[in-house]
Amino acid sequence: MGYQEDLERLEGVVEKLLHRLDGLVRERDELARTLQARETELEELRRRNAGLAEERAEVHQRVSRLLGAIEEWEQSHGAAAFGGEAASGDAVSGGAEEEPSGEPGVASGADPQPQLDFHLDDEA
C-alpha cells in the first residue's frame, strides 16, 4: 500500500517536472528568437549609424568648403564690393551710425544686405 502511493506520488512529480521542462524549453526558444531579432536590428542600426556618420562628415566638408570660398571671396572682392572699404562688418555700414531706417548702415527705403542663414537638420 505505501509502495503504490509512493509510486503514484513520484509519477505526479515527474509529470510536473516534465511539463515545467517543456515550458522552459519553449521560453528558451522564444528568447533565442527574440535575441536573434534584436541582434539583427542592432546590426542594421549600426550600419545606418555608420552611413549617417559618413553623410555628416561629407556635409561638414562641403559646408567647410563653402565657408572657405565665401571667406576667400570676401578677402579678394570685399573691398571692391563694398565701395573700397575693408571687408569687415563695417564695410556695409561704412562705419556710420544707425540710419533712419533703424538698421545700421541702411538708408531709409534701402533694402538691407541679405543675411545668410544656414541650418543643417539631422534626419532620423
Biopython code that builds the backbone (N, CA, C, O; Angstrom):
import numpy as np
from Bio.PDB.StructureBuilder import StructureBuilder

atoms = [
    (1, "MET", "N", (0.799, -1.173, 0.000)),
    (1, "MET", "CA", (0.000, 0.000, 0.000)),
    (1, "MET", "C", (0.853, 1.252, 0.000)),
    (1, "MET", "O", (0.628, 2.132, -0.832)),
    (2, "GLY", "N", (1.786, 1.369, 0.862)),
    (2, "GLY", "CA", (2.667, 2.523, 0.896)),
    (2, "GLY", "C", (3.522, 2.625, -0.349)),
    (2, "GLY", "O", (3.835, 3.715, -0.827)),
    (3, "TYR", "N", (3.900, 1.434, -0.876)),
    (3, "TYR", "CA", (4.714, 1.394, -2.080)),
    (3, "TYR", "C", (3.964, 1.946, -3.282)),
    (3, "TYR", "O", (4.528, 2.703, -4.072)),
    (4, "GLN", "N", (2.704, 1.574, -3.426)),
    (4, "GLN", "CA", (1.879, 2.026, -4.541)),
    (4, "GLN", "C", (1.660, 3.544, -4.478)),
    (4, "GLN", "O", (1.746, 4.217, -5.505)),
    (5, "GLU", "N", (1.383, 4.081, -3.309)),
    (5, "GLU", "CA", (1.175, 5.517, -3.135)),
    (5, "GLU", "C", (2.448, 6.297, -3.454)),
    (5, "GLU", "O", (2.391, 7.360, -4.074)),
    (6, "ASP", "N", (3.579, 5.774, -3.036)),
    (6, "ASP", "CA", (4.863, 6.440, -3.322)),
    (6, "ASP", "C", (5.129, 6.496, -4.820)),
    (6, "ASP", "O", (5.622, 7.500, -5.334)),
    (7, "LEU", "N", (4.799, 5.407, -5.520)),
    (7, "LEU", "CA", (4.991, 5.389, -6.968)),
    (7, "LEU", "C", (4.077, 6.400, -7.659)),
    (7, "LEU", "O", (4.504, 7.097, -8.580)),
    (8, "GLU", "N", (2.823, 6.479, -7.218)),
    (8, "GLU", "CA", (1.887, 7.429, -7.809)),
    (8, "GLU", "C", (2.350, 8.873, -7.550)),
    (8, "GLU", "O", (2.293, 9.724, -8.438)),
    (9, "ARG", "N", (2.805, 9.125, -6.326)),
    (9, "ARG", "CA", (3.310, 10.454, -5.992)),
    (9, "ARG", "C", (4.546, 10.783, -6.831)),
    (9, "ARG", "O", (4.680, 11.907, -7.314)),
    (10, "LEU", "N", (5.428, 9.836, -7.006)),
    (10, "LEU", "CA", (6.626, 10.014, -7.826)),
    (10, "LEU", "C", (6.241, 10.269, -9.278)),
    (10, "LEU", "O", (6.828, 11.134, -9.927)),
    (11, "GLU", "N", (5.255, 9.523, -9.801)),
    (11, "GLU", "CA", (4.784, 9.757, -11.168)),
    (11, "GLU", "C", (4.248, 11.180, -11.315)),
    (11, "GLU", "O", (4.535, 11.835, -12.317)),
    (12, "GLY", "N", (3.491, 11.667, -10.360)),
    (12, "GLY", "CA", (2.936, 13.026, -10.387)),
    (12, "GLY", "C", (4.045, 14.082, -10.387)),
    (12, "GLY", "O", (3.969, 15.068, -11.121)),
    (13, "VAL", "N", (5.059, 13.876, -9.574)),
    (13, "VAL", "CA", (6.185, 14.818, -9.504)),
    (13, "VAL", "C", (6.938, 14.825, -10.833)),
    (13, "VAL", "O", (7.297, 15.888, -11.340)),
    (14, "VAL", "N", (7.177, 13.644, -11.393)),
    (14, "VAL", "CA", (7.897, 13.546, -12.666)),
    (14, "VAL", "C", (7.098, 14.215, -13.769)),
    (14, "VAL", "O", (7.672, 14.935, -14.586)),
    (15, "GLU", "N", (5.773, 13.997, -13.818)),
    (15, "GLU", "CA", (4.928, 14.639, -14.826)),
    (15, "GLU", "C", (4.988, 16.164, -14.699)),
    (15, "GLU", "O", (5.088, 16.864, -15.706)),
    (16, "LYS", "N", (4.927, 16.679, -13.474)),
    (16, "LYS", "CA", (5.014, 18.123, -13.255)),
    (16, "LYS", "C", (6.369, 18.660, -13.714)),
    (16, "LYS", "O", (6.447, 19.723, -14.331)),
    (17, "LEU", "N", (7.420, 17.928, -13.413)),
    (17, "LEU", "CA", (8.763, 18.356, -13.821)),
    (17, "LEU", "C", (8.894, 18.367, -15.342)),
    (17, "LEU", "O", (9.462, 19.301, -15.909)),
    (18, "LEU", "N", (8.366, 17.321, -16.012)),
    (18, "LEU", "CA", (8.429, 17.272, -17.468)),
    (18, "LEU", "C", (7.613, 18.396, -18.095)),
    (18, "LEU", "O", (8.032, 18.997, -19.084)),
    (19, "HIS", "N", (6.446, 18.678, -17.518)),
    (19, "HIS", "CA", (5.614, 19.783, -18.021)),
    (19, "HIS", "C", (6.345, 21.122, -17.830)),
    (19, "HIS", "O", (6.352, 21.970, -18.723)),
    (20, "ARG", "N", (6.944, 21.289, -16.678)),
    (20, "ARG", "CA", (7.708, 22.521, -16.418)),
    (20, "ARG", "C", (8.899, 22.626, -17.365)),
    (20, "ARG", "O", (9.206, 23.710, -17.861)),
    (21, "LEU", "N", (9.573, 21.496, -17.617)),
    (21, "LEU", "CA", (10.694, 21.478, -18.551)),
    (21, "LEU", "C", (10.240, 21.868, -19.951)),
    (21, "LEU", "O", (10.938, 22.618, -20.633)),
    (22, "ASP", "N", (9.089, 21.376, -20.394)),
    (22, "ASP", "CA", (8.553, 21.751, -21.708)),
    (22, "ASP", "C", (8.337, 23.264, -21.785)),
    (22, "ASP", "O", (8.695, 23.897, -22.779)),
    (23, "GLY", "N", (7.758, 23.831, -20.748)),
    (23, "GLY", "CA", (7.532, 25.277, -20.709)),
    (23, "GLY", "C", (8.840, 26.060, -20.753)),
    (23, "GLY", "O", (8.933, 27.081, -21.435)),
    (24, "LEU", "N", (9.842, 25.589, -20.033)),
    (24, "LEU", "CA", (11.145, 26.266, -20.030)),
    (24, "LEU", "C", (11.832, 26.165, -21.392)),
    (24, "LEU", "O", (12.496, 27.109, -21.820)),
    (25, "VAL", "N", (11.678, 25.044, -22.065)),
    (25, "VAL", "CA", (12.260, 24.875, -23.402)),
    (25, "VAL", "C", (11.587, 25.835, -24.384)),
    (25, "VAL", "O", (12.256, 26.476, -25.193)),
    (26, "ARG", "N", (10.258, 25.926, -24.305)),
    (26, "ARG", "CA", (9.540, 26.870, -25.180)),
    (26, "ARG", "C", (9.985, 28.309, -24.893)),
    (26, "ARG", "O", (10.214, 29.086, -25.819)),
    (27, "GLU", "N", (10.104, 28.653, -23.631)),
    (27, "GLU", "CA", (10.540, 30.007, -23.256)),
    (27, "GLU", "C", (11.960, 30.281, -23.753)),
    (27, "GLU", "O", (12.246, 31.366, -24.261)),
    (28, "ARG", "N", (12.841, 29.300, -23.607)),
    (28, "ARG", "CA", (14.204, 29.454, -24.111)),
    (28, "ARG", "C", (14.221, 29.679, -25.623)),
    (28, "ARG", "O", (14.939, 30.546, -26.122)),
    (29, "ASP", "N", (13.425, 28.893, -26.343)),
    (29, "ASP", "CA", (13.369, 29.032, -27.795)),
    (29, "ASP", "C", (12.838, 30.410, -28.190)),
    (29, "ASP", "O", (13.348, 31.031, -29.122)),
    (30, "GLU", "N", (11.811, 30.887, -27.479)),
    (30, "GLU", "CA", (11.268, 32.216, -27.761)),
    (30, "GLU", "C", (12.316, 33.292, -27.470)),
    (30, "GLU", "O", (12.475, 34.233, -28.248)),
    (31, "LEU", "N", (13.013, 33.157, -26.377)),
    (31, "LEU", "CA", (14.064, 34.130, -26.038)),
    (31, "LEU", "C", (15.199, 34.108, -27.068)),
    (31, "LEU", "O", (15.767, 35.152, -27.390)),
    (32, "ALA", "N", (15.524, 32.935, -27.575)),
    (32, "ALA", "CA", (16.561, 32.830, -28.606)),
    (32, "ALA", "C", (16.117, 33.538, -29.880)),
    (32, "ALA", "O", (16.916, 34.226, -30.516)),
    (33, "ARG", "N", (14.834, 33.375, -30.263)),
    (33, "ARG", "CA", (14.316, 34.089, -31.444)),
    (33, "ARG", "C", (14.328, 35.602, -31.216)),
    (33, "ARG", "O", (14.692, 36.365, -32.111)),
    (34, "THR", "N", (13.933, 36.029, -30.028)),
    (34, "THR", "CA", (13.939, 37.460, -29.703)),
    (34, "THR", "C", (15.353, 38.009, -29.737)),
    (34, "THR", "O", (15.593, 39.099, -30.255)),
    (35, "LEU", "N", (16.281, 37.255, -29.186)),
    (35, "LEU", "CA", (17.683, 37.688, -29.197)),
    (35, "LEU", "C", (18.201, 37.820, -30.623)),
    (35, "LEU", "O", (18.890, 38.786, -30.952)),
    (36, "GLN", "N", (17.872, 36.857, -31.461)),
    (36, "GLN", "CA", (18.308, 36.907, -32.859)),
    (36, "GLN", "C", (17.726, 38.132, -33.557)),
    (36, "GLN", "O", (18.424, 38.817, -34.305)),
    (37, "ALA", "N", (16.446, 38.404, -33.310)),
    (37, "ALA", "CA", (15.811, 39.581, -33.920)),
    (37, "ALA", "C", (16.488, 40.863, -33.431)),
    (37, "ALA", "O", (16.715, 41.778, -34.222)),
    (38, "ARG", "N", (16.805, 40.937, -32.167)),
    (38, "ARG", "CA", (17.467, 42.131, -31.614)),
    (38, "ARG", "C", (18.883, 42.300, -32.177)),
    (38, "ARG", "O", (19.320, 43.417, -32.453)),
    (39, "GLU", "N", (19.580, 41.196, -32.341)),
    (39, "GLU", "CA", (20.924, 41.276, -32.916)),
    (39, "GLU", "C", (20.876, 41.744, -34.365)),
    (39, "GLU", "O", (21.726, 42.517, -34.806)),
    (40, "THR", "N", (19.875, 41.268, -35.100)),
    (40, "THR", "CA", (19.696, 41.716, -36.489)),
    (40, "THR", "C", (19.381, 43.210, -36.513)),
    (40, "THR", "O", (19.942, 43.961, -37.311)),
    (41, "GLU", "N", (18.484, 43.626, -35.633)),
    (41, "GLU", "CA", (18.120, 45.045, -35.546)),
    (41, "GLU", "C", (19.331, 45.895, -35.152)),
    (41, "GLU", "O", (19.545, 46.973, -35.707)),
    (42, "LEU", "N", (20.112, 45.412, -34.203)),
    (42, "LEU", "CA", (21.302, 46.142, -33.764)),
    (42, "LEU", "C", (22.298, 46.305, -34.908)),
    (42, "LEU", "O", (22.875, 47.377, -35.085)),
    (43, "GLU", "N", (22.496, 45.254, -35.671)),
    (43, "GLU", "CA", (23.419, 45.316, -36.811)),
    (43, "GLU", "C", (22.929, 46.329, -37.845)),
    (43, "GLU", "O", (23.721, 47.097, -38.391)),
    (44, "GLU", "N", (21.632, 46.329, -38.108)),
    (44, "GLU", "CA", (21.058, 47.296, -39.052)),
    (44, "GLU", "C", (21.239, 48.725, -38.535)),
    (44, "GLU", "O", (21.586, 49.622, -39.304)),
    (45, "LEU", "N", (21.007, 48.939, -37.246)),
    (45, "LEU", "CA", (21.197, 50.273, -36.665)),
    (45, "LEU", "C", (22.662, 50.707, -36.721)),
    (45, "LEU", "O", (22.958, 51.884, -36.928)),
    (46, "ARG", "N", (23.566, 49.763, -36.538)),
    (46, "ARG", "CA", (24.998, 50.098, -36.639)),
    (46, "ARG", "C", (25.354, 50.505, -38.066)),
    (46, "ARG", "O", (26.097, 51.465, -38.274)),
    (47, "ARG", "N", (24.824, 49.777, -39.049)),
    (47, "ARG", "CA", (25.072, 50.147, -40.455)),
    (47, "ARG", "C", (24.487, 51.518, -40.760)),
    (47, "ARG", "O", (25.121, 52.347, -41.414)),
    (48, "ARG", "N", (23.288, 51.742, -40.286)),
    (48, "ARG", "CA", (22.636, 53.043, -40.507)),
    (48, "ARG", "C", (23.421, 54.168, -39.844)),
    (48, "ARG", "O", (23.607, 55.232, -40.435)),
    (49, "ASN", "N", (23.875, 53.937, -38.632)),
    (49, "ASN", "CA", (24.655, 54.933, -37.909)),
    (49, "ASN", "C", (25.955, 55.255, -38.648)),
    (49, "ASN", "O", (26.352, 56.416, -38.748)),
    (50, "ALA", "N", (26.607, 54.220, -39.160)),
    (50, "ALA", "CA", (27.844, 54.430, -39.919)),
    (50, "ALA", "C", (27.562, 55.242, -41.176)),
    (50, "ALA", "O", (28.332, 56.138, -41.524)),
    (51, "GLY", "N", (26.462, 54.933, -41.859)),
    (51, "GLY", "CA", (26.090, 55.690, -43.053)),
    (51, "GLY", "C", (25.800, 57.140, -42.726)),
    (51, "GLY", "O", (26.206, 58.038, -43.463)),
    (52, "LEU", "N", (25.098, 57.376, -41.621)),
    (52, "LEU", "CA", (24.795, 58.751, -41.216)),
    (52, "LEU", "C", (26.067, 59.496, -40.809)),
    (52, "LEU", "O", (26.192, 60.693, -41.071)),
    (53, "ALA", "N", (27.000, 58.808, -40.179)),
    (53, "ALA", "CA", (28.261, 59.443, -39.802)),
    (53, "ALA", "C", (29.045, 59.850, -41.050)),
    (53, "ALA", "O", (29.631, 60.931, -41.101)),
    (54, "GLU", "N", (29.048, 58.971, -42.053)),
    (54, "GLU", "CA", (29.720, 59.308, -43.316)),
    (54, "GLU", "C", (29.048, 60.498, -43.983)),
    (54, "GLU", "O", (29.717, 61.404, -44.479)),
    (55, "GLU", "N", (27.708, 60.489, -43.991)),
    (55, "GLU", "CA", (26.963, 61.589, -44.600)),
    (55, "GLU", "C", (27.236, 62.900, -43.859)),
    (55, "GLU", "O", (27.403, 63.952, -44.476)),
    (56, "ARG", "N", (27.277, 62.821, -42.550)),
    (56, "ARG", "CA", (27.546, 64.008, -41.737)),
    (56, "ARG", "C", (28.936, 64.551, -42.035)),
    (56, "ARG", "O", (29.111, 65.762, -42.164)),
    (57, "ALA", "N", (29.918, 63.676, -42.144)),
    (57, "ALA", "CA", (31.278, 64.101, -42.448)),
    (57, "ALA", "C", (31.332, 64.757, -43.827)),
    (57, "ALA", "O", (32.016, 65.765, -44.007)),
    (58, "GLU", "N", (30.619, 64.195, -44.795)),
    (58, "GLU", "CA", (30.595, 64.770, -46.144)),
    (58, "GLU", "C", (29.949, 66.155, -46.123)),
    (58, "GLU", "O", (30.454, 67.091, -46.744)),
    (59, "VAL", "N", (28.837, 66.280, -45.412)),
    (59, "VAL", "CA", (28.166, 67.586, -45.316)),
    (59, "VAL", "C", (29.088, 68.587, -44.633)),
    (59, "VAL", "O", (29.173, 69.739, -45.057)),
    (60, "HIS", "N", (29.769, 68.163, -43.596)),
    (60, "HIS", "CA", (30.702, 69.052, -42.895)),
    (60, "HIS", "C", (31.794, 69.540, -43.837)),
    (60, "HIS", "O", (32.126, 70.726, -43.840)),
    (61, "GLN", "N", (32.353, 68.637, -44.635)),
    (61, "GLN", "CA", (33.396, 69.022, -45.590)),
    (61, "GLN", "C", (32.851, 70.009, -46.613)),
    (61, "GLN", "O", (33.506, 71.001, -46.936)),
    (62, "ARG", "N", (31.658, 69.738, -47.121)),
    (62, "ARG", "CA", (31.076, 70.619, -48.138)),
    (62, "ARG", "C", (30.791, 72.006, -47.571)),
    (62, "ARG", "O", (31.065, 73.016, -48.219)),
    (63, "VAL", "N", (30.242, 72.051, -46.365)),
    (63, "VAL", "CA", (29.958, 73.342, -45.733)),
    (63, "VAL", "C", (31.264, 74.082, -45.448)),
    (63, "VAL", "O", (31.343, 75.296, -45.638)),
    (64, "SER", "N", (32.281, 73.362, -44.997)),
    (64, "SER", "CA", (33.579, 73.993, -44.743)),
    (64, "SER", "C", (34.156, 74.580, -46.026)),
    (64, "SER", "O", (34.704, 75.682, -46.026)),
    (65, "ARG", "N", (34.023, 73.819, -47.134)),
    (65, "ARG", "CA", (34.498, 74.352, -48.419)),
    (65, "ARG", "C", (33.726, 75.602, -48.824)),
    (65, "ARG", "O", (34.317, 76.573, -49.297)),
    (66, "LEU", "N", (32.411, 75.580, -48.640)),
    (66, "LEU", "CA", (31.603, 76.744, -48.979)),
    (66, "LEU", "C", (31.988, 77.955, -48.130)),
    (66, "LEU", "O", (32.119, 79.065, -48.646)),
    (67, "LEU", "N", (32.165, 77.737, -46.846)),
    (67, "LEU", "CA", (32.569, 78.833, -45.970)),
    (67, "LEU", "C", (33.952, 79.351, -46.353)),
    (67, "LEU", "O", (34.195, 80.558, -46.329)),
    (68, "GLY", "N", (34.850, 78.446, -46.704)),
    (68, "GLY", "CA", (36.182, 78.862, -47.154)),
    (68, "GLY", "C", (36.097, 79.680, -48.430)),
    (68, "GLY", "O", (36.800, 80.680, -48.575)),
    (69, "ALA", "N", (35.245, 79.265, -49.352)),
    (69, "ALA", "CA", (35.077, 80.005, -50.603)),
    (69, "ALA", "C", (34.501, 81.390, -50.328)),
    (69, "ALA", "O", (34.915, 82.372, -50.944)),
    (70, "ILE", "N", (33.549, 81.467, -49.406)),
    (70, "ILE", "CA", (32.964, 82.764, -49.056)),
    (70, "ILE", "C", (34.023, 83.669, -48.432)),
    (70, "ILE", "O", (34.128, 84.844, -48.784)),
    (71, "GLU", "N", (34.797, 83.126, -47.518)),
    (71, "GLU", "CA", (35.852, 83.917, -46.880)),
    (71, "GLU", "C", (36.886, 84.378, -47.910)),
    (71, "GLU", "O", (37.333, 85.524, -47.879)),
    (72, "GLU", "N", (37.260, 83.480, -48.816)),
    (72, "GLU", "CA", (38.219, 83.839, -49.857)),
    (72, "GLU", "C", (37.649, 84.934, -50.742)),
    (72, "GLU", "O", (38.355, 85.879, -51.095)),
    (73, "TRP", "N", (36.373, 84.816, -51.106)),
    (73, "TRP", "CA", (35.734, 85.840, -51.935)),
    (73, "TRP", "C", (35.696, 87.174, -51.197)),
    (73, "TRP", "O", (35.973, 88.223, -51.777)),
    (74, "GLU", "N", (35.348, 87.122, -49.903)),
    (74, "GLU", "CA", (35.309, 88.357, -49.128)),
    (74, "GLU", "C", (36.674, 89.024, -49.083)),
    (74, "GLU", "O", (36.769, 90.248, -49.172)),
    (75, "GLN", "N", (37.729, 88.234, -48.946)),
    (75, "GLN", "CA", (39.077, 88.793, -48.877)),
    (75, "GLN", "C", (39.512, 89.373, -50.214)),
    (75, "GLN", "O", (40.171, 90.411, -50.261)),
    (76, "SER", "N", (39.146, 88.708, -51.294)),
    (76, "SER", "CA", (39.612, 89.184, -52.595)),
    (76, "SER", "C", (38.687, 90.224, -53.215)),
    (76, "SER", "O", (39.152, 91.078, -53.970)),
    (77, "HIS", "N", (37.407, 90.175, -52.922)),
    (77, "HIS", "CA", (36.451, 91.078, -53.540)),
    (77, "HIS", "C", (35.787, 92.016, -52.547)),
    (77, "HIS", "O", (35.070, 92.933, -52.945)),
    (78, "GLY", "N", (36.011, 91.801, -51.296)),
    (78, "GLY", "CA", (35.313, 92.562, -50.271)),
    (78, "GLY", "C", (35.505, 94.051, -50.397)),
    (78, "GLY", "O", (34.534, 94.803, -50.308)),
    (79, "ALA", "N", (36.725, 94.503, -50.601)),
    (79, "ALA", "CA", (36.989, 95.938, -50.662)),
    (79, "ALA", "C", (36.291, 96.550, -51.860)),
    (79, "ALA", "O", (35.691, 97.617, -51.727)),
    (80, "ALA", "N", (36.342, 95.929, -53.008)),
    (80, "ALA", "CA", (35.710, 96.467, -54.216)),
    (80, "ALA", "C", (34.191, 96.365, -54.109)),
    (80, "ALA", "O", (33.480, 97.272, -54.542)),
    (81, "ALA", "N", (33.687, 95.277, -53.539)),
    (81, "ALA", "CA", (32.247, 95.076, -53.460)),
    (81, "ALA", "C", (31.586, 96.044, -52.492)),
    (81, "ALA", "O", (30.398, 96.341, -52.622)),
    (82, "PHE", "N", (32.344, 96.533, -51.527)),
    (82, "PHE", "CA", (31.776, 97.406, -50.509)),
    (82, "PHE", "C", (32.331, 98.816, -50.608)),
    (82, "PHE", "O", (32.557, 99.465, -49.586)),
    (83, "GLY", "N", (32.549, 99.289, -51.797)),
    (83, "GLY", "CA", (32.940, 100.677, -52.013)),
    (83, "GLY", "C", (34.356, 101.006, -51.603)),
    (83, "GLY", "O", (34.625, 102.138, -51.199)),
    (84, "GLY", "N", (35.266, 100.061, -51.691)),
    (84, "GLY", "CA", (36.668, 100.330, -51.419)),
    (84, "GLY", "C", (37.040, 100.270, -49.957)),
    (84, "GLY", "O", (38.191, 100.538, -49.612)),
    (85, "GLU", "N", (36.109, 99.930, -49.084)),
    (85, "GLU", "CA", (36.434, 99.831, -47.670)),
    (85, "GLU", "C", (36.833, 98.405, -47.341)),
    (85, "GLU", "O", (36.626, 97.490, -48.137)),
    (86, "ALA", "N", (37.403, 98.228, -46.172)),
    (86, "ALA", "CA", (37.874, 96.908, -45.752)),
    (86, "ALA", "C", (36.700, 95.937, -45.701)),
    (86, "ALA", "O", (35.568, 96.327, -45.417)),
    (87, "ALA", "N", (36.985, 94.679, -45.976)),
    (87, "ALA", "CA", (35.941, 93.657, -45.972)),
    (87, "ALA", "C", (35.685, 93.202, -44.551)),
    (87, "ALA", "O", (36.115, 92.123, -44.145)),
    (88, "SER", "N", (34.985, 94.028, -43.804)),
    (88, "SER", "CA", (34.633, 93.670, -42.440)),
    (88, "SER", "C", (33.179, 94.006, -42.224)),
    (88, "SER", "O", (32.489, 94.377, -43.174)),
    (89, "GLY", "N", (32.692, 93.887, -41.005)),
    (89, "GLY", "CA", (31.318, 94.214, -40.707)),
    (89, "GLY", "C", (31.033, 95.686, -40.934)),
    (89, "GLY", "O", (29.891, 96.042, -41.225)),
    (90, "ASP", "N", (32.043, 96.569, -40.809)),
    (90, "ASP", "CA", (31.845, 97.993, -41.029)),
    (90, "ASP", "C", (31.758, 98.342, -42.499)),
    (90, "ASP", "O", (31.356, 99.453, -42.844)),
    (91, "ALA", "N", (32.126, 97.420, -43.373)),
    (91, "ALA", "CA", (32.123, 97.720, -44.802)),
    (91, "ALA", "C", (30.707, 97.988, -45.289)),
    (91, "ALA", "O", (30.508, 98.821, -46.174)),
    (92, "VAL", "N", (29.727, 97.301, -44.730)),
    (92, "VAL", "CA", (28.354, 97.502, -45.152)),
    (92, "VAL", "C", (27.856, 98.848, -44.669)),
    (92, "VAL", "O", (27.208, 99.586, -45.411)),
    (93, "SER", "N", (28.166, 99.168, -43.407)),
    (93, "SER", "CA", (27.651, 100.404, -42.842)),
    (93, "SER", "C", (28.571, 101.575, -43.119)),
    (93, "SER", "O", (28.178, 102.725, -42.925)),
    (94, "GLY", "N", (29.774, 101.309, -43.565)),
    (94, "GLY", "CA", (30.726, 102.380, -43.806)),
    (94, "GLY", "C", (31.145, 103.051, -42.523)),
    (94, "GLY", "O", (31.622, 104.185, -42.538)),
    (95, "GLY", "N", (30.970, 102.355, -41.399)),
    (95, "GLY", "CA", (31.355, 102.916, -40.115)),
    (95, "GLY", "C", (30.352, 103.932, -39.628)),
    (95, "GLY", "O", (30.585, 104.560, -38.595)),
    (96, "ALA", "N", (29.241, 104.126, -40.325)),
    (96, "ALA", "CA", (28.262, 105.128, -39.957)),
    (96, "ALA", "C", (27.406, 104.640, -38.811)),
    (96, "ALA", "O", (27.306, 103.441, -38.554)),
    (97, "GLU", "N", (26.804, 105.565, -38.142)),
    (97, "GLU", "CA", (25.874, 105.240, -37.072)),
    (97, "GLU", "C", (24.573, 104.760, -37.695)),
    (97, "GLU", "O", (24.439, 104.712, -38.917)),
    (98, "GLU", "N", (23.625, 104.409, -36.855)),
    (98, "GLU", "CA", (22.359, 103.875, -37.331)),
    (98, "GLU", "C", (21.623, 104.910, -38.165)),
    (98, "GLU", "O", (21.538, 106.081, -37.795)),
    (99, "GLU", "N", (21.100, 104.468, -39.279)),
    (99, "GLU", "CA", (20.382, 105.331, -40.206)),
    (99, "GLU", "C", (18.917, 105.415, -39.800)),
    (99, "GLU", "O", (18.468, 104.633, -38.963)),
    (100, "PRO", "N", (18.171, 106.340, -40.373)),
    (100, "PRO", "CA", (16.753, 106.490, -40.020)),
    (100, "PRO", "C", (15.925, 105.231, -40.230)),
    (100, "PRO", "O", (14.852, 105.102, -39.640)),
    (101, "SER", "N", (16.388, 104.311, -41.043)),
    (101, "SER", "CA", (15.623, 103.087, -41.270)),
    (101, "SER", "C", (15.604, 102.194, -40.043)),
    (101, "SER", "O", (14.803, 101.264, -39.958)),
    (102, "GLY", "N", (16.488, 102.476, -39.092)),
    (102, "GLY", "CA", (16.580, 101.628, -37.901)),
    (102, "GLY", "C", (17.648, 100.577, -38.026)),
    (102, "GLY", "O", (17.984, 99.929, -37.035)),
    (103, "GLU", "N", (18.192, 100.384, -39.201)),
    (103, "GLU", "CA", (19.243, 99.406, -39.449)),
    (103, "GLU", "C", (20.562, 100.139, -39.564)),
    (103, "GLU", "O", (20.619, 101.169, -40.235)),
    (104, "PRO", "N", (21.629, 99.654, -38.938)),
    (104, "PRO", "CA", (22.930, 100.305, -39.106)),
    (104, "PRO", "C", (23.367, 100.236, -40.562)),
    (104, "PRO", "O", (23.324, 99.168, -41.173)),
    (105, "GLY", "N", (23.778, 101.340, -41.107)),
    (105, "GLY", "CA", (24.330, 101.372, -42.445)),
    (105, "GLY", "C", (23.303, 101.256, -43.550)),
    (105, "GLY", "O", (23.684, 101.084, -44.708)),
    (106, "VAL", "N", (22.010, 101.343, -43.245)),
    (106, "VAL", "CA", (20.981, 101.217, -44.265)),
    (106, "VAL", "C", (20.175, 102.505, -44.268)),
    (106, "VAL", "O", (19.556, 102.867, -43.267)),
    (107, "ALA", "N", (20.188, 103.189, -45.396)),
    (107, "ALA", "CA", (19.441, 104.433, -45.515)),
    (107, "ALA", "C", (17.958, 104.126, -45.626)),
    (107, "ALA", "O", (17.569, 103.012, -45.976)),
    (108, "SER", "N", (17.138, 105.116, -45.329)),
    (108, "SER", "CA", (15.681, 104.946, -45.428)),
    (108, "SER", "C", (15.300, 104.461, -46.816)),
    (108, "SER", "O", (15.785, 104.979, -47.822)),
    (109, "GLY", "N", (14.445, 103.482, -46.860)),
    (109, "GLY", "CA", (13.953, 102.977, -48.126)),
    (109, "GLY", "C", (14.882, 101.995, -48.805)),
    (109, "GLY", "O", (14.471, 101.351, -49.771)),
    (110, "ALA", "N", (16.114, 101.849, -48.349)),
    (110, "ALA", "CA", (17.051, 100.909, -48.968)),
    (110, "ALA", "C", (16.864, 99.530, -48.354)),
    (110, "ALA", "O", (16.537, 99.398, -47.175)),
    (111, "ASP", "N", (17.075, 98.513, -49.167)),
    (111, "ASP", "CA", (16.995, 97.141, -48.664)),
    (111, "ASP", "C", (18.275, 96.815, -47.920)),
    (111, "ASP", "O", (19.363, 97.097, -48.422)),
    (112, "PRO", "N", (18.174, 96.222, -46.725)),
    (112, "PRO", "CA", (19.395, 95.817, -46.011)),
    (112, "PRO", "C", (20.070, 94.664, -46.740)),
    (112, "PRO", "O", (19.430, 93.969, -47.530)),
    (113, "GLN", "N", (21.355, 94.455, -46.482)),
    (113, "GLN", "CA", (22.089, 93.347, -47.073)),
    (113, "GLN", "C", (21.433, 92.045, -46.603)),
    (113, "GLN", "O", (21.096, 91.914, -45.426)),
    (114, "PRO", "N", (21.253, 91.094, -47.501)),
    (114, "PRO", "CA", (20.649, 89.826, -47.083)),
    (114, "PRO", "C", (21.588, 89.090, -46.139)),
    (114, "PRO", "O", (22.809, 89.124, -46.297)),
    (115, "GLN", "N", (21.001, 88.433, -45.167)),
    (115, "GLN", "CA", (21.766, 87.643, -44.207)),
    (115, "GLN", "C", (21.677, 86.182, -44.604)),
    (115, "GLN", "O", (20.590, 85.667, -44.864)),
    (116, "LEU", "N", (22.810, 85.520, -44.649)),
    (116, "LEU", "CA", (22.831, 84.091, -44.959)),
    (116, "LEU", "C", (22.574, 83.337, -43.677)),
    (116, "LEU", "O", (23.229, 83.583, -42.664)),
    (117, "ASP", "N", (21.639, 82.434, -43.713)),
    (117, "ASP", "CA", (21.273, 81.667, -42.535)),
    (117, "ASP", "C", (21.260, 80.194, -42.924)),
    (117, "ASP", "O", (20.362, 79.744, -43.636)),
    (118, "PHE", "N", (22.251, 79.448, -42.460)),
    (118, "PHE", "CA", (22.361, 78.034, -42.793)),
    (118, "PHE", "C", (21.833, 77.202, -41.640)),
    (118, "PHE", "O", (22.151, 77.451, -40.477)),
    (119, "HIS", "N", (21.026, 76.216, -41.975)),
    (119, "HIS", "CA", (20.539, 75.265, -40.975)),
    (119, "HIS", "C", (20.806, 73.869, -41.489)),
    (119, "HIS", "O", (20.417, 73.527, -42.606)),
    (120, "LEU", "N", (21.464, 73.068, -40.684)),
    (120, "LEU", "CA", (21.667, 71.666, -41.027)),
    (120, "LEU", "C", (20.770, 70.848, -40.133)),
    (120, "LEU", "O", (21.013, 70.763, -38.929)),
    (121, "ASP", "N", (19.764, 70.260, -40.678)),
    (121, "ASP", "CA", (18.836, 69.456, -39.917)),
    (121, "ASP", "C", (19.272, 68.008, -39.967)),
    (121, "ASP", "O", (19.610, 67.487, -41.030)),
    (122, "ASP", "N", (19.265, 67.355, -38.805)),
    (122, "ASP", "CA", (19.578, 65.929, -38.752)),
    (122, "ASP", "C", (18.352, 65.172, -39.183)),
    (122, "ASP", "O", (17.241, 65.487, -38.757)),
    (123, "GLU", "N", (18.537, 64.180, -40.020)),
    (123, "GLU", "CA", (17.426, 63.321, -40.432)),
    (123, "GLU", "C", (17.536, 62.023, -39.672)),
    (123, "GLU", "O", (18.621, 61.468, -39.496)),
    (124, "ALA", "N", (16.444, 61.573, -39.246)),
    (124, "ALA", "CA", (16.439, 60.333, -38.481)),
    (124, "ALA", "C", (16.419, 59.144, -39.378)),
    (124, "ALA", "O", (16.412, 58.010, -38.899)),
]
sb = StructureBuilder()
sb.init_structure("model")
sb.init_model(0)
sb.init_chain("A")
sb.init_seg("    ")
for serial, (resi, resn, name, xyz) in enumerate(atoms, 1):
    if name == "N":
        sb.init_residue(resn, " ", resi, " ")
    sb.init_atom(name, np.array(xyz, "f"), 0.0, 1.0, " ", f" {name:<3s}", serial, name[0])
structure = sb.get_structure()
